Amino acid sequence: MNKKLLAMAIGAALVAGPVLVAQAEVKLYGHAHMSLDNLDRDNATDTGEWFLSPNSSRFGIRSTEDLGGGLKGVAQLEFLYNQDANAAANTAFNNRDNYIGLEGGFGALRIGVIDTATKDTGGIADLFYREQLGESRAIINYGGMDGRVSNGIHYLSPNMGGLEFKAQYGVEDSFATDATTMALGARWTAGPLIVGASYLNTEDPATTPTPGPDQKGMRLGVKFDVGGGFTVAALWQNVDNVGFVSGADRSAMGIGASFKAGNNIFKAQWYEADKADNAVTADGGDQLSLGFDHLFSKTVKGYVTYATTSNDTNGTFGIGGNGHGNSAIPAAGKDATGYSIGMIVDF
């Protein structure tokens, strides 16, 4: 008799279990982006080498649960995938947006790791796909401007007539240092026009000999759909005390344009980083990127890209942005050139 009661209890638990678990809506998503690149770093040993780049291909899990009264509980865990045997192994949760929090009419309050507001602004103006060869971050990613706020408290406002705000504070998360991170950003969308502005302040985590001055950066980005398939974009940024070194200030700017005809997009952009104010020898660089995209569907894209970077005497800018794979960073004063054929599948 006891065995029958036990079997009935187990059966009831198995039936009821999925109902309890299914209260939260769980979504599996992914971004598969790979490319075949031919890269040249302007030296005697580089004759145009071939690379297969993983471009931060990733998958993740998002969970949303309705808590009533317009309040939702949310969570996201995102993982990198790297098929490149020559690259360092990626670690789960490494450098991706991972958080838990609440959402409602007030906006969203989250804790975890999330893109900085300055990174969001950079994405407004970049007409190339993130991680694609030739994207803007090959030139503008210095001073932590395209990083994430780790160990952070993040607030995202609701959309207020096209205006949205983002405020972030990264705690010390250490007994050895008081270093924190703060980021603020605003984004305004009005029909074909998108404008973004953001600020980032990062304290030096070093404890010896003495922490340097805070890194302080600002960005302004704009994108405008002119009509007739034409889009133009521009970005300006300035970062003070790059690398927490006093006087190591540097500015950058970029412009771009694209034309869409049916499922095809033709695009070009140019970005330049100035010489650092404290540099004895010019160490800036500029990049020209040309691209052709074909949209097979809303989730499948193919592209061909050409990018070239010209460096000053002491400049070392490459042509691959964050997470691309090999960024083809040349020796000081050398140039970098590359061709890329890539494909993106979102799910």
Disulfide bonds with the S-S distance in Angstrom:
none
